Amino acid sequence: MGKNKTVFVCRECGYESIKWVGKCPSCLNWNTMDEEIKIAATPKGAFSYLNKVSQPVSIKEIIFDEQNRVSSGISELDRVLGGGIVDGSLILIGGDPGIGKSTILLQTSDNLAKQGNVIYISGEESLQQITLRGQRLGVTNENLYLLAETEVNAILEVVNNYNPRFLIVDSIQTIFNKDLPSAPGSVSQVRECTGMLLGIAKNTTTTIFIVGHVTKEGGIAGPRVLEHMVDTVLYFEGERHQSFRILRGVKNRFGSTNEIGVFEMTEKGLKEVLNPSELFLSQRQVEGPGSVVTASLEGTRPILIEVQGLVSPTNYGTPRRMTDGFDYNRVALLMAVLEKRVGLFLNSYDAYVNIAGGVKVNEPAADLAVALAIASSFKEKIISRDWIVLGEVGLTGEVRSINRLELRLKEAQKLGFTKALIPYGSTIPQINGLEMYPVKTVREGIDVVLGGG
């Protein structure tokens, strides 16, 4: 047996170094190198416990049926997963503490237990704590088994004996391999334990859900290799003071990415929101300057959101720029376009942009709506509630076309909008009750919606 040696591993990217360095040479982050002992002999993994040797199979002999997908019993979760749960997949769910990861998995476990045995492994809570939450959520299925265990080899033995249809591990940072000298949650432990669970998923039909903690930067704790190992990565988003939660798919080998599911947190657990647009616009009751509605495309689902802008004279030498739910640099760019191309002198005004409801918008299709919200507040002119505004804005002030325009406009028509400001040159769909106003520039859009002056 070889001699053990000490290495330093980056907790962000998994880079290994024989000596400590202040800045990781791979991801360039500071103070992320942790000391670990690397053992010479590789510990027993999931493949040895299966007592089987893998054999190559011809691609023509492999059959995949879409009907192998299993419904989770929660339509919003099925949407994010691409239509359901694929047998033998490894799914990672991340999110801030208290956001609802354990809640949705316990509710899902109750539904999945109707189709086969489910083992819920908790490394953070006692069985009594889980049972107490289950009673509050109405989880009572007898095919749901609970286990409080943190040693991965003991978990593998239980899985081998019970052969569950579904396995849930909450959380991966608490699971450790006793053959490794490093502490639970370290890079080597997270990587090794996930690899052993991956061996179970790929060599059996057991579907595995694992919960991952999120760092203060918003990423899954541990090395990025953890996200590369799993089949699907889901992020739970939301604010503590908001009742709704967004489940976002950022990686999915069996479906589209960036798909979202919307939930509302209630006393009885997470409740599905089947019409998110109606939810986000439900509190848009006060009509005033600086408010306009646009349609954001999340995966295959269009969602109507309210963009709010507020412009006021500054009390400082340098005007303030603040955003919530929209990229700060993008707002600065749009304000520069409004000053240079439209003639709105905003250099002595503070500007605030907010996406109502705590939603985060990353696509450029909301550019024109943000520009109009700022212009509306600056001019003190109200944008009629009948308008839906769509378009990307370029540096020359032109309004560029966006993708899936017809899908967005149909969603607006369902909620009673009658006027649409869209990019010129786009294929104009024929939608009953919705009047189209194509514009070439931001200035032209402001004149159409707000009028001249």
N, C-alpha and C positions, 0 to 999 in steps of 0.2 A: 504494500500500500504506500502511495506517495505521501509526501509531507504536506500538511495544510499550510496555506499562506494567507497573508493579509492583503486585501485589495480595497480600493476606495471606489464606490459605485455611486453614480449620479442618480438621485431619487427622481429626477424629472425625465431623463431619457434613457437611463440604464447604462451609460458609458462607464467602462472600467478603467482604472489607472492603478499602477503599482505604488504610486505616491500621492499624497494629498495635494490638491491644487485649489486655489481660491475660486477660479472661474473654470467651469466645465468646458473643455475644448470642443465638445460636440454641440451642445445646445446653447452655450455661451451664457448660462445662468450662473450667478454668484452664490457661493456657500451652499451648494447642493450635494457635495461629495460626502458620503457616509462610509465609515469604516466597517468592513465585513470580513469574516473569515471564510475563505473559499476552501472547501474540503476537497481532497484529492479524489476520493471515490464518489461516484454519482449515486445518490440515494435511489432506492427502489421507486419506480414510478407507476403510473396507472396501468401501463401495458403489461407489466409483470404480474399484477394482481389479476388480470384477465386470463392469464395462462393460455394465451393464444399467440400465434405468429401471423403477422399480416402477410397477405399474398396479393400480388398485382392482379387486377381484373381488367378484361378488355372493355373499352368504353362502350361497345355495342351491347354488352351484357348488362350494363347498368340501366336501371329503369327508375325514373322519378315521376311520380304521379302528383299533380297539383292537389289531388284529393287527400294526400298525406298530411296536408295542413290541418291543424286542430284549432277549433275556435276557443279562445280564452274565456268566452262568455261575456266579454266587455268589448263592444264594437269599436270603441275609440282605440283601444289597445291593438285590436286586430288590424285596424287601418294603418297604424304606425308600423306594424310588423309586416305589412305587405299582403294582408289577407288572412292571417292566422299564424299559428306556431308550427314551425317545421320540425318534424321528429329528428332528434339527435343534434339539435342546434345548441349553441352556447350563447346566451344573451346577457349582456352587461347593462345594468341600470344604475345611473349615477345621478347625484343631485345634492343640494345643500341639506344639512341636518334638519329634520322635522318637516321636510317638504312633502312627504307622503310616500316614500319608496316602499317602506315596510307595509304600509296600509294597502297599497294597490296590489302588492304581491300576496298578501294574506287574502284579499278579496278574490284575486285570480286563483289562488290555491283552492278555495272553496268550490269554484266553478270547475276547475280541472279535476278535482277529486271525484266528480261524477263520471269521468271517463277513465279513471285508473288511479292507482295509488300515488300519493304525493307525499314527499318527505320535506319538511321545512326545517332547515338547520339554522339555528341562531347562535352566534358567538357573542352577542351583546346583551341579550335579554334572557331571563329565566323562563321556564315553561309556564309558570303562573302568570307572568307579565304578558306573554303572548296569548294565553287563554283569556285573560281579562280583556285584551283588545279584541279578540275574536268574538267574545260575547257581545261587545258593543257593536261590532260590525255584522252580527248575525251569522258568523261562520260556525257551522255545526256538523259538517260532513264527516262521517266516521272513517272515510278513506284518507283523511288528512292526518299524517303522523308528524309529531313534533320531536325535535332532538336538539338538546343543548350540548354542543361539542365544537371544539376548536382544532383538534389534531386531525390532519388530513388523512392519515392512514386509517384512523378509526372510522372516519367518514366513508372511506372506500370500502371498508369491511362491511359496514351497515348497508351500503348500496349493493354490494355483492350478494348479501343475504336476502334483502327485501326486493331487489330488482324493481325499483319504482319507475313509473311512467314519467314522472316529473320530479326534479330535484331543485330546491331553492336554497341558496347559501347567502346568509345575511350576517356579516358582510365578509368580503374576501380579505379585507385588511386584518381581520381577527383570526383567520385560519393560518396555521403554521405546520411545518414539517419538523418533527422532532429530530430528524437526521441532519438538519441544518442548524448551525450554531447561532445564526442571526436571529434577531427579535422579530415577533409577528409584525406585519406591516412594512417590513423592509423590502427593498427592491428584489432581493433574491428569493425571499419567502413568497411574495405576491406572484412573482413569475413562475416559481416552481409549483406552487399549489394550483394556480390557474392551468398550468400545463397538464397536471395530473387530472384535473376535472375535465379538461379538453379531451384527454384520452378516453374518459368514460363516455362522453357525448358522441365521439366519432366512432367508437367501436360497439356501441349499443344503440338502442332507440330512445334512451333517456334524454329528455330535454332538460337543460340546466339553466336556471336564472341565477346570476350572481349580482350582489349589490356592491357598488364601489363608492367610497367616500370621495368628496370633492374638495380640492384644495382651495385656499383663499383666492387663487388666480382663476378658479372656475373649471379646472381640468380634473380628470379622474386622478386620485392620489396614487402614487406609484409610477413606474416607467410607462412611457407611451406604448411600449411593446404590448402592454396589457390590452389596449384597444385593437392592436393588430392581430392578436391571437383569437379573439372572439368573433362570432359570426355577425352579431348585431350589437350596436351601441345605442342606448336610449338615454336621453337626459331629461330629468324632471326640472322644470323651471317654474318660477313664480315668486311672488313677494309674500312675506309673512302677514302683511296687513291686507292682502287681497285674498278673496275666497277661492279664486279659480287657479288651476294649475295647468301647465302645458307640458305634455310629454312629446319630446322631439326626437326623431330618429336621425342620427348623424352618420350612421354606417349600417348597411343592411345588405347582406349577400343574397337575400331572397326577395328583395323588393326595392322600391325607390327610397332614396334618402331625402332628408329634410321634410318628411311627412310629419304632421303633428296630430295629436289628440288632445282635446280640451276637457278638463274635469273641473268640478266644483267641490271644494272641501266642505262637508257637512258633518253634523253630529253622528250620522250613520256611516261615515266614510266618504270615499270619493264617488261623486255622482257624475255620469256622463253629460256633456253639453253637446247636443246634436246640432245646434245652430249657433256657432260661436259669433257670427256677425251680429245677430240679434242681441246677444249678451253684451258685446262690447259697445253697442250703440244704444243700449237701453237707458242709459243715464244722460244721454245727449238731449237735455230738456231746455237748457237756457241758450237762446240764440244771441250771439254776440260776435264782434269782430275777432278774427284770428282762428276760426274753427272751420275745418273742411274735412270731407270724408274721401278716403281713397281705398283701393282694394289691393291687399297684399296676397301674394300667392305662396302658400306654405305647402310644398310638395305638389299634390294635385288638387288641393282645396283652396278656393279663394275666400279670404276673410276680409270683411269691411271693417276699417278702423278709423277712428277720429284723430286727425292731426291738429294739434293746438299750437298756436304761435302767439307770443306776447312781446311787443316792442315798446320800450319806455325810455325816456331821456336818462342818460347815465349820470351818476353822482360822482364818478371817478374819472381819473385822467384817461384810463384805458377802459373802454366799454366791456361789459361782461358778456360771455356767450355760454349758455348752459343748455344741455340736452338731456332728455330722459327717454330711452327707447329708440333713439336714432343716433347715427354716427356723428360725433362732434365735428370731425374734419369735413364731413359732407355738408353740414350746415354752414360752416365757414365758407366753403366753396360756393354754395348757393347764394349766400349773402353778398359775396364778391360779384357774382353774376348780376344780382339785383342792382348793385351800385353802378357797375360799369355799363351794363347793357340796357337797363330799364331806367336808370336815373334816380333811384331811391337812395338818398344820402343817409346811410345807416351808421356812419362812423362815429356819431356822437350819441348812439342809442344802445342800451342793453337789449339783448335778444334771448328769448327762452323758447325752446321747442320741446313739446311733450307729446308722446303717443299715449292717448288716454287708455286707462285700464292696465297699464304696466306691460303692454305687449312690446316686443323688440322687433323692429323692422330693419332688415339688412339689404333689401333689394333696391335698385335705383328707380323702380317704377313709382316710388313715392316722392321723387324729387319735386315734381310740379306741384303736388299738394303742399309740401313744406314751403316752397317759394310763395305760393298763394296765401298760405296761412300767415306768413311774415308780412307780406304786402297788405293783407287785409287788416292786420293789427296796426300797421304803420299808417295806413290811410284812414283808419277808423270807419271802415265800410264792412257791412255784414255780407257774408256769402250765403245765398239762399240755401235752405236745407234740401232743395231739390237736386243739388249738384253732386256729381261724383267726378273726381279729378284724377287722371292717370297720365303718366308720361315721365320719361327720363330727361334731364336737363344737361346740355353740354356747355362748355366754357364760352362758346360764342352766343349763348342765349337761345340756341335752337332746342326744340322739343323733339326727342327721338322716340321711335316706336318701341313697344315693349312686347313681351311674349304672352301668349294666351289671353289676348285682349277680350275676345268674345266670351270666354269663361268668366272673366271678372265682371263684365257688363251684365251678364245674365244674373249673377248674384245680386248686383245692384238693383236690377229691375224687380227681383223678387221682394226686395225690402222697400219698394215704393219710390225709388229715385226716378226722376223724369228727364234729367239733363245730364249729359256726359261730356266732359272736356277731354279730348283724346288727341294723340299726335297726328299731325297731317301726314298723309301718305300711307297710313295704315289701312288695311282692308276693313272697311266699315261694315259691321254686321247689321242685319236687319232685325231689330228687337222691338216688338210691339210696346208702345208706351214710353220708349226711351229715345229722346232726341239727341243726335250727335252734333258736336261742335268741334271739328278738327282745327288745330292751330299749329303754326309753324314755329313760333317763338314764345318765350315767356311773356314778353311785353304784350303780344297779341292775346295770350291767355288771360292776363290781368285785365285787359280792356274788355274782353268778352264777359268775364265773370263779375268784375267790380265796376266796369265802366271807366271812361277816361277821366283825367284829372287827378 
